[in-house]
Amino acid sequence: MGLILKYNIRNLFVRRVSTLMTLAGVAMVVAVFLVLMALAQGILSIGETTGDPLQAIILQKGTNAETSSGIPDEAADEAENVGMVERDPNGPIVARDLFIVIMLPRPDGGAPANLVVRGVTGRAFDIRPEVKVDGGKRPRGSDIIVGRPLSKRFAHLNVGDKVHFGKRDWNVIGHFDADGQAWESEVWVDLPEIQADANRKNTVSSLFVRLNRPEDLEALNEQLEKSANTKQLKAMTVRDYFKGQTGTAQMLQVVGGFITFLLSLGAGLGAMNTMYAAVGNRAREIGTLRALGFGRFTILVSFLFESALIGLAGGALGCLIALPVNGLQTGTMNWVSFTETAFSFRITPAMLGVGLGIGGLVGAVGGFLPALAAARRPILASLRAT
């Protein structure tokens, strides 16, 4: 069997042009698949990495987004003092946030887009230790800090710039990183300042709380139900909340799978054409192999191996073509809050494995009928072929 497989490998180099064309077709399929999946994975990773099992968000009932949630101060006071909320020497570990949507232009003068301004207090940094600000600066007065990816996607958000939104100009004093979490798509401003500017005094959009134990979430919701001030509130984990904001990713995965299927049909037909030509051009060689004692099954396996090898090589090339997009930053619309979410393309080892598998499968499926035709050729007819 080893002899005939070496024969198949040598023939790949003999038919260089047709082999390369088929290989390029498979590579295109795998590269497109990986880019689309990397896009979807980048969006999904926001929901998968933002928050931890001890972090919960409290919103007004009947809403699934901070944009349409309003919590008066008296309800917030009562909610943050329930027994399930962790405490430290400064009191309950609760961040009161106000969620505002503004519109800013692009750096190149393109059409403006929506982004999030989050009013925060010092507790926002206690409950989100992953947020690291240049120089450790925090927003005070008219000073704001900006998620680093936004500084490249919107105008006037570089350190030292002044940006106008609401009723006044704001000073950009720093950028911050958050390990790729959702906060990097936001502008943070001092809560009392944005409340006054937006005429939202005595109300916030959400409460971010730190629980004593993950299983305390159910007890927290039960406690909220018991009071007239808080019965209109609900709690969920921060991770579940942001997973609910990534519906675009699921749609991209479905679309990506469909596009990959269509392209695979074309690449499979290309592999089939290449292998049929190989069978026709090597009829005498097939007859000789049969005369030397190689059975039909061996011939079938050898030609399938040859076709699958082309597919695997194309899959590997497709992986190499797609790899440069890994880590590339871009943004997409969050269709729940109608704001822009910045994220990075993410290609995982598992995705590369799937890409190689798709390449090998396309090659094997495309080569099956030609391999079957080669195995079924009568010995004498093959030897007499011209």
DRENDO-1510 file (C-alpha; in Angstrom, 1 decimal, always signed):
<recs>
REC; n; res; u; v; w
REC; 1; MET; +0.0; +0.0; +0.0 .
REC; 2; GLY; +2.9; +2.3; +0.8 .
REC; 3; LEU; +4.2; +2.0; -2.8 .
REC; 4; ILE; +0.9; +3.1; -4.4 .
REC; 5; LEU; +0.5; +6.0; -2.0 .
REC; 6; LYS; +3.9; +7.3; -3.0 .
REC; 7; TYR; +2.8; +7.0; -6.6 .
REC; 8; ASN; -0.3; +9.2; -5.8 .
REC; 9; ILE; +1.9; +11.8; -4.1 .
REC; 10; ARG; +4.3; +12.0; -7.1 .
REC; 11; ASN; +1.4; +12.5; -9.5 .
REC; 12; LEU; +0.3; +15.6; -7.6 .
REC; 13; PHE; +3.5; +17.2; -8.7 .
REC; 14; VAL; +3.2; +15.9; -12.3 .
REC; 15; ARG; -0.2; +17.6; -12.6 .
REC; 16; ARG; +0.9; +20.9; -11.0 .
REC; 17; VAL; -1.5; +23.3; -12.7 .
REC; 18; SER; -4.7; +21.4; -12.1 .
REC; 19; THR; -3.6; +20.5; -8.6 .
REC; 20; LEU; -2.9; +24.1; -7.7 .
REC; 21; MET; -6.2; +25.3; -9.1 .
REC; 22; THR; -8.1; +22.8; -7.0 .
REC; 23; LEU; -6.0; +23.6; -4.0 .
REC; 24; ALA; -6.7; +27.3; -4.4 .
REC; 25; GLY; -10.4; +26.7; -4.6 .
REC; 26; VAL; -10.4; +24.7; -1.4 .
REC; 27; ALA; -8.2; +27.3; +0.3 .
REC; 28; MET; -10.8; +30.0; -0.6 .
REC; 29; VAL; -13.6; +28.0; +1.0 .
REC; 30; VAL; -11.6; +27.5; +4.2 .
REC; 31; ALA; -10.4; +31.1; +4.4 .
REC; 32; VAL; -13.9; +32.5; +3.9 .
REC; 33; PHE; -15.2; +30.1; +6.6 .
REC; 34; LEU; -12.5; +31.1; +9.1 .
REC; 35; VAL; -12.9; +34.8; +8.5 .
REC; 36; LEU; -16.7; +34.7; +9.1 .
REC; 37; MET; -16.4; +32.4; +12.1 .
REC; 38; ALA; -13.6; +34.6; +13.5 .
REC; 39; LEU; -16.0; +37.6; +13.2 .
REC; 40; ALA; -18.8; +35.7; +15.0 .
REC; 41; GLN; -16.4; +34.4; +17.6 .
REC; 42; GLY; -15.1; +37.9; +18.3 .
REC; 43; ILE; -18.6; +39.1; +19.0 .
REC; 44; LEU; -19.5; +36.0; +21.1 .
REC; 45; SER; -16.4; +36.4; +23.2 .
REC; 46; ILE; -17.7; +39.7; +24.5 .
REC; 47; GLY; -20.6; +37.9; +26.1 .
REC; 48; GLU; -18.5; +35.0; +27.2 .
REC; 49; THR; -15.8; +37.1; +28.9 .
REC; 50; THR; -17.6; +40.1; +30.3 .
REC; 51; GLY; -18.4; +39.6; +34.0 .
REC; 52; ASP; -17.9; +36.6; +36.2 .
REC; 53; PRO; -20.3; +34.3; +38.1 .
REC; 54; LEU; -20.4; +36.6; +41.1 .
REC; 55; GLN; -21.3; +39.7; +39.2 .
REC; 56; ALA; -25.0; +40.5; +38.6 .
REC; 57; ILE; -26.9; +43.3; +37.0 .
REC; 58; ILE; -30.2; +44.7; +38.2 .
REC; 59; LEU; -32.5; +46.2; +35.7 .
REC; 60; GLN; -36.1; +47.4; +35.5 .
REC; 61; LYS; -38.5; +44.5; +34.7 .
REC; 62; GLY; -39.8; +44.3; +31.2 .
REC; 63; THR; -36.6; +45.4; +29.5 .
REC; 64; ASN; -33.5; +43.5; +28.3 .
REC; 65; ALA; -31.2; +46.5; +27.9 .
REC; 66; GLU; -30.0; +49.4; +30.0 .
REC; 67; THR; -31.2; +51.9; +27.4 .
REC; 68; SER; -34.8; +51.4; +28.5 .
REC; 69; SER; -34.2; +50.8; +32.2 .
REC; 70; GLY; -34.8; +53.3; +34.9 .
REC; 71; ILE; -34.2; +52.7; +38.7 .
REC; 72; PRO; -35.1; +55.5; +41.1 .
REC; 73; ASP; -32.7; +56.2; +44.0 .
REC; 74; GLU; -35.1; +54.8; +46.7 .
REC; 75; ALA; -35.3; +51.5; +44.9 .
REC; 76; ALA; -31.5; +51.5; +44.4 .
REC; 77; ASP; -30.9; +52.2; +48.1 .
REC; 78; GLU; -33.0; +49.2; +49.1 .
REC; 79; ALA; -31.7; +46.8; +46.5 .
REC; 80; GLU; -28.1; +47.4; +47.3 .
REC; 81; ASN; -28.6; +46.6; +51.0 .
REC; 82; VAL; -30.0; +43.1; +50.7 .
REC; 83; GLY; -28.0; +40.4; +52.4 .
REC; 84; MET; -26.9; +38.6; +49.2 .
REC; 85; VAL; -24.7; +41.5; +48.1 .
REC; 86; GLU; -21.1; +41.3; +49.2 .
REC; 87; ARG; -19.8; +44.1; +51.4 .
REC; 88; ASP; -16.4; +45.5; +52.2 .
REC; 89; PRO; -15.2; +48.3; +54.6 .
REC; 90; ASN; -16.8; +50.9; +52.3 .
REC; 91; GLY; -20.2; +49.2; +52.3 .
REC; 92; PRO; -22.1; +47.1; +49.7 .
REC; 93; ILE; -20.1; +46.4; +46.5 .
REC; 94; VAL; -22.6; +48.0; +44.1 .
REC; 95; ALA; -22.0; +50.3; +41.1 .
REC; 96; ARG; -24.8; +52.6; +40.1 .
REC; 97; ASP; -24.6; +53.3; +36.4 .
REC; 98; LEU; -26.4; +55.6; +34.0 .
REC; 99; PHE; -26.5; +54.4; +30.4 .
REC; 100; ILE; -26.7; +57.2; +27.7 .
REC; 101; VAL; -26.5; +56.9; +23.9 .
REC; 102; ILE; -24.8; +59.6; +22.0 .
REC; 103; MET; -23.7; +60.1; +18.4 .
REC; 104; LEU; -20.2; +61.0; +17.3 .
REC; 105; PRO; -18.5; +61.4; +13.8 .
REC; 106; ARG; -15.9; +59.1; +12.5 .
REC; 107; PRO; -12.2; +60.2; +12.3 .
REC; 108; ASP; -12.3; +60.2; +8.5 .
REC; 109; GLY; -15.4; +62.3; +8.4 .
REC; 110; GLY; -17.7; +59.4; +7.7 .
REC; 111; ALA; -21.3; +59.1; +8.9 .
REC; 112; PRO; -21.8; +59.5; +12.7 .
REC; 113; ALA; -22.6; +56.4; +14.7 .
REC; 114; ASN; -24.0; +55.7; +18.2 .
REC; 115; LEU; -21.9; +54.8; +21.2 .
REC; 116; VAL; -22.3; +54.4; +24.9 .
REC; 117; VAL; -21.6; +57.0; +27.6 .
REC; 118; ARG; -21.7; +55.3; +31.0 .
REC; 119; GLY; -22.1; +57.5; +34.1 .
REC; 120; VAL; -20.1; +55.8; +36.9 .
REC; 121; THR; -18.9; +56.2; +40.5 .
REC; 122; GLY; -15.8; +54.9; +42.1 .
REC; 123; ARG; -17.6; +51.7; +42.8 .
REC; 124; ALA; -17.6; +50.9; +39.1 .
REC; 125; PHE; -13.8; +50.3; +39.3 .
REC; 126; ASP; -14.2; +48.1; +42.4 .
REC; 127; ILE; -16.7; +45.8; +40.8 .
REC; 128; ARG; -14.8; +45.8; +37.4 .
REC; 129; PRO; -11.1; +45.3; +38.4 .
REC; 130; GLU; -10.3; +44.4; +34.8 .
REC; 131; VAL; -10.7; +48.0; +33.8 .
REC; 132; LYS; -7.2; +49.6; +33.7 .
REC; 133; VAL; -6.9; +53.3; +33.0 .
REC; 134; ASP; -3.8; +55.0; +31.7 .
REC; 135; GLY; -2.2; +56.7; +34.7 .
REC; 136; GLY; -5.0; +55.4; +36.9 .
REC; 137; LYS; -7.1; +58.4; +36.2 .
REC; 138; ARG; -10.8; +58.5; +36.9 .
REC; 139; PRO; -13.5; +60.8; +35.5 .
REC; 140; ARG; -14.3; +63.8; +37.6 .
REC; 141; GLY; -16.3; +66.9; +36.6 .
REC; 142; SER; -16.1; +67.4; +32.8 .
REC; 143; ASP; -13.3; +64.8; +32.5 .
REC; 144; ILE; -14.0; +61.5; +30.7 .
REC; 145; ILE; -12.1; +58.3; +30.0 .
REC; 146; VAL; -12.5; +56.3; +26.8 .
REC; 147; GLY; -12.3; +52.7; +25.9 .
REC; 148; ARG; -9.1; +52.4; +23.8 .
REC; 149; PRO; -10.7; +50.8; +20.7 .
REC; 150; LEU; -13.2; +53.7; +20.4 .
REC; 151; SER; -10.3; +56.3; +20.1 .
REC; 152; LYS; -9.6; +54.7; +16.7 .
REC; 153; ARG; -13.2; +54.5; +15.5 .
REC; 154; PHE; -14.5; +57.9; +16.5 .
REC; 155; ALA; -13.3; +61.5; +16.2 .
REC; 156; HIS; -12.2; +63.6; +19.1 .
REC; 157; LEU; -11.6; +60.7; +21.5 .
REC; 158; ASN; -7.8; +60.9; +21.8 .
REC; 159; VAL; -6.2; +62.0; +25.1 .
REC; 160; GLY; -6.2; +65.8; +25.3 .
REC; 161; ASP; -9.2; +66.2; +22.9 .
REC; 162; LYS; -12.4; +68.0; +23.7 .
REC; 163; VAL; -15.6; +66.3; +22.6 .
REC; 164; HIS; -19.0; +67.9; +22.6 .
REC; 165; PHE; -22.1; +65.9; +23.6 .
REC; 166; GLY; -25.1; +66.7; +25.7 .
REC; 167; LYS; -25.0; +70.3; +26.8 .
REC; 168; ARG; -21.2; +70.9; +27.0 .
REC; 169; ASP; -17.6; +70.0; +26.1 .
REC; 170; TRP; -15.9; +67.1; +27.8 .
REC; 171; ASN; -12.1; +66.6; +28.3 .
REC; 172; VAL; -10.6; +63.2; +27.3 .
REC; 173; ILE; -8.1; +62.6; +30.1 .
REC; 174; GLY; -7.3; +58.9; +29.5 .
REC; 175; HIS; -7.9; +55.6; +27.7 .
REC; 176; PHE; -8.7; +52.3; +29.3 .
REC; 177; ASP; -8.5; +48.6; +28.6 .
REC; 178; ALA; -10.7; +45.8; +29.9 .
REC; 179; ASP; -9.3; +42.6; +28.6 .
REC; 180; GLY; -11.5; +42.7; +25.6 .
REC; 181; GLN; -14.7; +43.0; +27.6 .
REC; 182; ALA; -17.8; +45.0; +26.7 .
REC; 183; TRP; -16.6; +48.1; +28.7 .
REC; 184; GLU; -14.0; +48.8; +26.0 .
REC; 185; SER; -16.8; +50.0; +23.8 .
REC; 186; GLU; -17.8; +52.8; +26.2 .
REC; 187; VAL; -17.0; +56.3; +27.3 .
REC; 188; TRP; -17.1; +56.7; +31.1 .
REC; 189; VAL; -18.0; +59.9; +32.8 .
REC; 190; ASP; -18.7; +61.0; +36.4 .
REC; 191; LEU; -22.3; +59.9; +37.3 .
REC; 192; PRO; -23.5; +63.1; +39.0 .
REC; 193; GLU; -22.2; +65.2; +36.0 .
REC; 194; ILE; -24.0; +63.1; +33.3 .
REC; 195; GLN; -27.2; +62.9; +35.5 .
REC; 196; ALA; -27.3; +66.7; +35.6 .
REC; 197; ASP; -26.4; +67.1; +31.9 .
REC; 198; ALA; -29.1; +64.6; +30.8 .
REC; 199; ASN; -31.7; +65.7; +33.3 .
REC; 200; ARG; -31.7; +62.2; +34.9 .
REC; 201; LYS; -31.2; +63.2; +38.5 .
REC; 202; ASN; -32.3; +60.7; +41.2 .
REC; 203; THR; -32.4; +57.8; +38.7 .
REC; 204; VAL; -29.9; +55.3; +37.2 .
REC; 205; SER; -30.2; +52.7; +34.5 .
REC; 206; SER; -28.7; +49.7; +36.3 .
REC; 207; LEU; -27.1; +48.4; +39.4 .
REC; 208; PHE; -24.0; +46.1; +39.1 .
REC; 209; VAL; -23.6; +44.1; +42.3 .
REC; 210; ARG; -21.2; +41.6; +43.5 .
REC; 211; LEU; -22.8; +38.5; +45.1 .
REC; 212; ASN; -21.5; +36.6; +48.1 .
REC; 213; ARG; -22.0; +33.3; +46.2 .
REC; 214; PRO; -23.2; +32.5; +42.6 .
REC; 215; GLU; -26.2; +30.7; +43.9 .
REC; 216; ASP; -27.4; +33.9; +45.7 .
REC; 217; LEU; -28.9; +35.2; +42.4 .
REC; 218; GLU; -32.2; +33.4; +42.9 .
REC; 219; ALA; -32.4; +34.5; +46.5 .
REC; 220; LEU; -31.7; +38.1; +45.3 .
REC; 221; ASN; -34.6; +38.0; +42.9 .
REC; 222; GLU; -36.9; +36.6; +45.6 .
REC; 223; GLN; -35.9; +39.4; +47.9 .
REC; 224; LEU; -36.5; +42.1; +45.3 .
REC; 225; GLU; -40.0; +40.7; +44.8 .
REC; 226; LYS; -40.9; +41.2; +48.5 .
REC; 227; SER; -40.7; +45.0; +48.6 .
REC; 228; ALA; -42.9; +47.5; +46.9 .
REC; 229; ASN; -39.9; +49.6; +46.0 .
REC; 230; THR; -38.0; +46.8; +44.3 .
REC; 231; LYS; -40.6; +44.4; +43.0 .
REC; 232; GLN; -40.3; +46.1; +39.5 .
REC; 233; LEU; -36.6; +45.1; +39.4 .
REC; 234; LYS; -34.9; +41.9; +38.2 .
REC; 235; ALA; -31.4; +40.5; +38.5 .
REC; 236; MET; -29.3; +38.3; +36.1 .
REC; 237; THR; -25.7; +37.5; +35.8 .
REC; 238; VAL; -23.6; +40.1; +33.9 .
REC; 239; ARG; -22.4; +37.3; +31.6 .
REC; 240; ASP; -26.0; +36.3; +30.7 .
REC; 241; TYR; -26.9; +39.9; +30.1 .
REC; 242; PHE; -24.1; +40.4; +27.6 .
REC; 243; LYS; -24.7; +37.0; +26.0 .
REC; 244; GLY; -28.2; +38.3; +25.2 .
REC; 245; GLN; -26.7; +41.3; +23.4 .
REC; 246; THR; -24.7; +39.1; +20.9 .
REC; 247; GLY; -27.5; +37.9; +18.6 .
REC; 248; THR; -25.6; +39.2; +15.6 .
REC; 249; ALA; -23.0; +36.5; +16.2 .
REC; 250; GLN; -25.5; +33.7; +15.9 .
REC; 251; MET; -26.8; +35.1; +12.6 .
REC; 252; LEU; -23.2; +35.4; +11.3 .
REC; 253; GLN; -22.6; +31.7; +12.2 .
REC; 254; VAL; -25.7; +30.6; +10.2 .
REC; 255; VAL; -24.8; +32.8; +7.2 .
REC; 256; GLY; -21.2; +31.7; +7.4 .
REC; 257; GLY; -22.2; +28.1; +7.4 .
REC; 258; PHE; -24.5; +28.6; +4.4 .
REC; 259; ILE; -21.9; +30.5; +2.4 .
REC; 260; THR; -19.3; +27.8; +3.2 .
REC; 261; PHE; -21.7; +25.1; +2.0 .
REC; 262; LEU; -22.2; +26.9; -1.3 .
REC; 263; LEU; -18.5; +27.5; -1.8 .
REC; 264; SER; -17.8; +23.9; -0.9 .
REC; 265; LEU; -20.0; +22.7; -3.7 .
REC; 266; GLY; -18.0; +24.7; -6.2 .
REC; 267; ALA; -14.7; +23.5; -4.7 .
REC; 268; GLY; -15.9; +19.9; -4.6 .
REC; 269; LEU; -16.8; +20.1; -8.3 .
REC; 270; GLY; -13.4; +21.4; -9.0 .
REC; 271; ALA; -11.8; +18.5; -7.1 .
REC; 272; MET; -14.0; +16.1; -9.0 .
REC; 273; ASN; -13.0; +17.6; -12.4 .
REC; 274; THR; -9.3; +17.3; -11.4 .
REC; 275; MET; -9.6; +13.7; -10.3 .
REC; 276; TYR; -11.7; +12.7; -13.4 .
REC; 277; ALA; -8.9; +14.1; -15.6 .
REC; 278; ALA; -6.3; +12.3; -13.5 .
REC; 279; VAL; -8.2; +9.0; -14.0 .
REC; 280; GLY; -8.5; +9.5; -17.7 .
REC; 281; ASN; -4.9; +10.4; -18.2 .
REC; 282; ARG; -3.6; +7.5; -16.1 .
REC; 283; ALA; -5.8; +4.7; -17.5 .
REC; 284; ARG; -2.8; +2.6; -18.5 .
REC; 285; GLU; -1.1; +3.1; -15.1 .
REC; 286; ILE; -4.3; +2.0; -13.4 .
REC; 287; GLY; -4.4; -1.1; -15.6 .
REC; 288; THR; -0.8; -1.8; -14.8 .
REC; 289; LEU; -1.4; -1.5; -11.0 .
REC; 290; ARG; -4.4; -3.9; -11.3 .
REC; 291; ALA; -2.2; -6.3; -13.3 .
REC; 292; LEU; +0.4; -6.2; -10.6 .
REC; 293; GLY; -2.1; -7.4; -8.1 .
REC; 294; PHE; -3.6; -4.3; -6.5 .
REC; 295; GLY; -7.3; -4.8; -6.0 .
REC; 296; ARG; -10.2; -2.5; -6.7 .
REC; 297; PHE; -10.5; -1.4; -3.1 .
REC; 298; THR; -6.8; -0.4; -3.0 .
REC; 299; ILE; -7.2; +1.7; -6.2 .
REC; 300; LEU; -10.3; +3.3; -4.7 .
REC; 301; VAL; -8.5; +4.2; -1.4 .
REC; 302; SER; -5.4; +5.5; -3.3 .
REC; 303; PHE; -7.4; +7.9; -5.4 .
REC; 304; LEU; -9.4; +9.1; -2.4 .
REC; 305; PHE; -6.2; +9.6; -0.5 .
REC; 306; GLU; -4.9; +11.7; -3.4 .
REC; 307; SER; -8.0; +13.9; -3.6 .
REC; 308; ALA; -8.2; +14.3; +0.2 .
REC; 309; LEU; -4.5; +15.3; +0.3 .
REC; 310; ILE; -5.2; +18.1; -2.2 .
REC; 311; GLY; -8.1; +19.1; +0.1 .
REC; 312; LEU; -6.0; +19.1; +3.2 .
REC; 313; ALA; -3.3; +21.1; +1.5 .
REC; 314; GLY; -5.9; +23.6; +0.4 .
REC; 315; GLY; -7.3; +23.7; +4.0 .
REC; 316; ALA; -3.9; +24.4; +5.4 .
REC; 317; LEU; -3.4; +27.2; +2.8 .
REC; 318; GLY; -6.8; +28.6; +3.7 .
REC; 319; CYS; -5.8; +28.7; +7.4 .
REC; 320; LEU; -2.6; +30.6; +6.6 .
REC; 321; ILE; -4.6; +33.1; +4.5 .
REC; 322; ALA; -7.1; +33.7; +7.3 .
REC; 323; LEU; -4.6; +33.9; +10.2 .
REC; 324; PRO; -3.7; +37.6; +9.7 .
REC; 325; VAL; -7.2; +38.7; +10.6 .
REC; 326; ASN; -6.8; +37.2; +14.1 .
REC; 327; GLY; -6.7; +40.1; +16.6 .
REC; 328; LEU; -7.8; +42.7; +14.0 .
REC; 329; GLN; -10.1; +45.2; +15.6 .
REC; 330; THR; -13.4; +46.3; +14.1 .
REC; 331; GLY; -16.9; +47.1; +15.3 .
REC; 332; THR; -20.5; +46.2; +14.7 .
REC; 333; MET; -24.0; +47.4; +15.7 .
REC; 334; ASN; -25.5; +46.1; +18.9 .
REC; 335; TRP; -29.1; +45.6; +17.8 .
REC; 336; VAL; -30.4; +45.6; +21.3 .
REC; 337; SER; -28.9; +49.0; +22.4 .
REC; 338; PHE; -28.4; +50.3; +18.8 .
REC; 339; THR; -24.8; +51.3; +19.7 .
REC; 340; GLU; -21.5; +50.3; +18.3 .
REC; 341; THR; -19.6; +47.4; +19.9 .
REC; 342; ALA; -15.8; +47.2; +19.3 .
REC; 343; PHE; -14.3; +43.7; +19.2 .
REC; 344; SER; -11.4; +41.8; +17.7 .
REC; 345; PHE; -11.5; +38.9; +15.2 .
REC; 346; ARG; -10.7; +35.6; +17.1 .
REC; 347; ILE; -9.4; +32.5; +15.4 .
REC; 348; THR; -9.1; +29.6; +17.8 .
REC; 349; PRO; -7.2; +26.3; +17.4 .
REC; 350; ALA; -10.5; +24.5; +17.2 .
REC; 351; MET; -11.6; +26.7; +14.3 .
REC; 352; LEU; -8.3; +25.9; +12.5 .
REC; 353; GLY; -8.9; +22.2; +13.1 .
REC; 354; VAL; -12.4; +22.6; +11.6 .
REC; 355; GLY; -11.0; +24.4; +8.6 .
REC; 356; LEU; -8.5; +21.6; +7.9 .
REC; 357; GLY; -11.4; +19.1; +8.3 .
REC; 358; ILE; -13.5; +21.0; +5.8 .
REC; 359; GLY; -10.6; +21.0; +3.3 .
REC; 360; GLY; -10.1; +17.3; +3.6 .
REC; 361; LEU; -13.8; +16.6; +3.4 .
REC; 362; VAL; -14.2; +18.7; +0.3 .
REC; 363; GLY; -11.3; +16.9; -1.3 .
REC; 364; ALA; -12.5; +13.4; -0.4 .
REC; 365; VAL; -16.2; +14.0; -1.4 .
REC; 366; GLY; -15.1; +15.6; -4.7 .
REC; 367; GLY; -12.7; +12.7; -5.4 .
REC; 368; PHE; -15.1; +9.8; -4.5 .
REC; 369; LEU; -16.8; +9.3; -7.8 .
REC; 370; PRO; -13.6; +9.6; -9.9 .
REC; 371; ALA; -11.9; +7.2; -7.4 .
REC; 372; LEU; -14.9; +4.8; -7.8 .
REC; 373; ALA; -14.6; +5.1; -11.6 .
REC; 374; ALA; -10.9; +4.2; -11.4 .
REC; 375; ALA; -11.5; +1.2; -9.2 .
REC; 376; ARG; -14.2; -0.2; -11.6 .
REC; 377; ARG; -12.1; +0.1; -14.8 .
REC; 378; PRO; -11.6; -3.3; -16.3 .
REC; 379; ILE; -7.9; -4.3; -16.5 .
REC; 380; LEU; -7.8; -4.9; -20.2 .
REC; 381; ALA; -9.7; -1.7; -21.1 .
REC; 382; SER; -7.3; +0.3; -19.0 .
REC; 383; LEU; -4.2; -1.3; -20.6 .
REC; 384; ARG; -5.6; -0.6; -24.1 .
REC; 385; ALA; -6.4; +3.0; -23.4 .
REC; 386; THR; -4.5; +5.6; -25.5 .
</recs>
